[in-house]
């Protein structure tokens, strides 16, 4: 319905109210105000424009304005009362609709990310929010120093930047458990990278993880879980990159797929370090820095704020305790894998 096609129902009783006011100078009764509010709610539910509705009321006022002498103040007061009540009902219906839409959106997002709904029904609901779950999707998750809700300034700012850059590209930006999420078609890496850049800046250096694109209705939850696991992995491995791609870190889940085997390796290869004076942590940190620096002693010493001589002594001590030489190629892979396993399993803080 065009804006100028306003149903007569919206003006029901309005002319009679004005005629009574012109004759008596009275104000609107409580029942009349309630009726105007109800008409406003009905107009909002019908999707009519409030601007046009107000214009129609003013046009009806001109038509009904009495030709006989009367108090203009009484007439204008009645017009103000009637339009104000009508607009109040209209706005109340709109607020209710927004709340219902927000509740439906939140329910959909929860079902989507937890995989709790029938996939066929979920795909139907997704189209309402701009997603086609028959296609592959990827999810980026941003975590900052604070928890974020959907209506907070930070998520709104990030969303506005995405819209300004890409417009409507079948993406969905939302929040979950205090984190910001961007769900995008799997072939639109540039959208997720822009989200990551904006989220990192908006959260004062927060971290973003991007899951791999996954196909089908269940692809979103798979990519989301990958991104969450990547954030958790980054914390345990002390990775400092602001943007992490799950695809680049697949070696870590592979290493821990057999947790018992990894625990056995850590105990066997690194367990002897627990007998060192001061505990295993200094020597474990030494191995970590040594491997992270490409087995370059000078660089590892710099990272640990040690002299090269002190670092060399520590490496020799590790060799003595474990029987494995970090500088020897045939021992290096076993020790490096054990060091990664220690990080993943939080050893020695957690008993294996």
N, C-alpha and C positions, 0 to 999 in steps of 0.2 A: 504494500500500500504506500503510495506517495505521501510525502509530508502534508500536502495541502488537502488530502482526502481524509479529513478528520470525522470519525463517526459522530452522529448526533448524540449518541449515548454519553459521550464525554461532557456534553453541555446540558445533560438532563437536569431540569429544574433551575438552571442558572438564570434564565430570563424572568421566571416567576419570582425568584429571590430579589432581583433588582427592582421589579415592579413593586413588591411589598416594601422594600426599603424606601423607594421613591415616595410611596404613599404615607409611610409611618415614621421614617427616619430611624428604624430599629437596626440593631446589629444581627448577625447571623445567630441562629440557635445552635445548641450543642448537636442536635440531630442533623442539622444542615451541614455543619462542619464535618461531622463523621461521614456523611454521604459524599461530600466533596473529596475527602481523603480516599474513600473506597473507589471513587471514579478515577482518581489519580493512580491508584495501584493497578486498576484494570488497564489503564492506558499504557503503563509501563510494561505490563505483561504482554500486551499486544505489540510491543516494539515501536510505539509511536514516539516521535520527537517531542521532547519537552518544550523546546523553543517554539515549534509550530503550535503546540497546544496552548501555550500562553498567548501567542498571537491570535489564535481563534477566540480565546476568552476576551481579549481586548476588542476584537471585531464585534463580538456579540454584545459587549458593553456599549459600544457606539450605537449599535442598532437599538438597544433597549433603553438608551438614555432618555429620560422623560423630557417632553417638550414643555410641560408645565413647570412653573418655578418650584424648586426643591433645594434642599441643602446639598451642594456639591461635596461637602466634606463627608456627609453621611454616605453618599453614593460611593465615593472613593474608598472610604473605610470598608464598606461591604465588599467592593471589588478586591481590595487587598486581602481581606479575610478569606474570601472564596478561593482566590488564586494561591494564596499561601497554603491553605489546607490541601488543595489539589496537588501542589508541588510536593508537600510533605508526604502524602500518600505515594506519589510517583517515586520519590527518592527512597522511601522505605522499601518499596517493592524492588527497586534496583539493588539496594544493599543486600536484601535477602537473596536475590538472584546471584550476586557476586559471591556471597558466602556459600551458597549451594554449589556454584561452579568451582570454588576453591576446594570444597570438601570432595567433590567428584574428582577433581584433578589430583588431590592428595591420595585418595583411595586408589586411583589408577596407578599412580607412581609407586605406591607401596606394593600393589599387586604385581606391577611390572618388574620391580627390582627384587622381589622375593619369590617370584614365580608361583604365586598362590592361586592364580585364576586359570580357568580353562583357556588354553592357548588360542583357540578359535575366537572365543568371546573377547579375549584380551586384544586380539588383532583388530576386531571391530571397534572397540573402544579407543584404540590408539589413533585411528584415523581422525577422530574428533580433536585430537591434540597435535595433529600434523605429522604423525609417524606412520610409516607403512612397514609393519613388522615382517612382511614377506621378504623384504630386502635385508641385507647385512647392515648392522649398526655397530658403532664403537662408542665407548663411554670414557670420558675424562673426568677425574675426580680431583678436586682442589681442596687442600686442607691447610688452614691458616692457624694463627695463634689463638683465634677466638672461634666460637661456634656461630654459625650463620643460619638464619631463617630466611624463608623466601622473600619476605617483605623488607628485609634489612637493606640499608643503602648499598653495601658492597655487592651483593648479588644483582641488585637492580642496575648498578653502574656497569657491571660486566655484561649483563644482558643488553643494555642499551648500546654498548660498543659492538657487540655481535650483530645486532640488528642494523646499526649504521653501516657496518662493513659488508654484510652479506645479505641483508634483508631476510626474507622468509625462505629458508633452505631446508625445510622439514627437520628442524632441530628443536630440541626441548631442553631448556635450562631450568634447573630446579635445585632444591637442597634436600639433603637426607642426613640425619644424625649429625648435624652441625657442619657438614661439608657441602661444597657446591659441586653440582654435576652438570655436565653437558653431554647430551645424547645426540649423535649426528649420524647420517648415513655413512657407511663404511668406506665409501670412495671420496669422502670430503675431508681429507686430512688437514687441509688449510683451516677449516672451521675449528677443529679441536686444537690446533697449534695456536690459533689466535686466542681462543678461550684460555689456553694455558698461559700465554703471555700476559693477558689482561688480569687473570686471576692471581698470578704470581705478583704482579705489581699492586693490585688492589688489596691483597692480604699482607702487604709489607714483607714480602719474601716467603710466602707460603709455598708449599710443594704441590706439584700436580703430577698425577700418574695417568697414563693413557693405556687403556686395555686394547687388545687386538680386536679388529672387526670380526664379528661372529654372525653367521646367517640365521635366518628364521625367527619365529616369535620368541624363542628362548635365547636368542643371541644377545639381547640387551643385558639380561641378568648375568650371562657368562662373562661378557666384557666388563661389566660393573665389578663382579667379584675379582676378576683379574687385576683391575685397577686398585681395588682395596688391598689385595694381597701384595701388590707392588709397593704401596705406601708402607705397609707393615714391614716388608723386606728391606726397604730403604732405611727404616729406623734401626732394624737389627744389624744391618750391614754398614750403618753409618755412611750411607751414600749421600753426597752433598749436592748432587745435580738438582736444579730447580724443577726440571721436567724429566720424567722417567717414562720410558716406553716398556710395557710388559714384554714386548717381543724381544727387546735387547737383554732381558734378564732371565730368559727361560732356563738357563743353565742351573740356576739356584733351585727351582722346584724339582728339576731332575735329580740334583744331588741329594735332596732330602726326601725323595719319593720313598726310599727305604730308610726310614728314620733309625731303625735299630742298627742297620749296617753302618750308617754314618756315626752313630753314637759309639759303636765298637771301634771305628777308625780313630775318632777323637781320643778315646781312652787309651788306645794302643799307642798312637803316635805322639800324643801330647801329654798323656797322663804323667810321665816321669817329670815333667816340668813342675809338678806340685811339690817336689822335694827341694826345689831351689830356695835359697834364702830370700825372703821377701815374697814368696809365693809365685805362682805361674804368670801373673798378669804382666810384669815387665818384660819377660821373655816372649810372651805371646804378642804383646804390642810390638816388640822388635821384629818378629816374623811378619806381622801384618804390614809394618812400614817397609820392610825389605822387599816383600813381594809386590806391594802396591807401587813401589818405585822402580819396578822392572829389575830387581836384584842388583841395583846400583848402590854400593855401600855408601858413597858420599852423599847421595840424595836421601837415602834412608836415615843417615846420621843427622842430616839437616832437619828432616821432619821431626825427629825425636829430640832435637837440641842436644845431641851428643857429639863427641869427637869421633872420627872414623876409627880410631884405636879402641875406644870404648864400645863402639858397635861391633867391631871385629871380635872383641873379647866375648860379648854376649852371644854372637853366632857360634863361637867355639864352645861356649858353655852349653848351648842348645845341642850341639853335636855330641858332646860328652854325655849329657843326660839321656838323650833319646836314641843315640846311635845313628841318627840321620843327619847328613850334612846339608844345610840349606843351599850351599853353593854348588852342590853336585847335581847335575841334571837328572840322574837316576833316582835321587831322593827328593828333589824339589817338588815334583808334581804331587807326591804323596803328602808332603808336609803342607803344601799350599791348599790342597783339598781339605786336609784336616783343619787348617786355620779357618777356612770358609765355613766348615761344618761347626766349628766352635762358635763362630758368630751366629750362625743360624739357630743353634741349639742353646745359645746363651750360656755356654760353658766358659769359665768354671763357676759362675754365679749359680747355675742350676746343675744339680747333681745328675749324672747320666747313669 
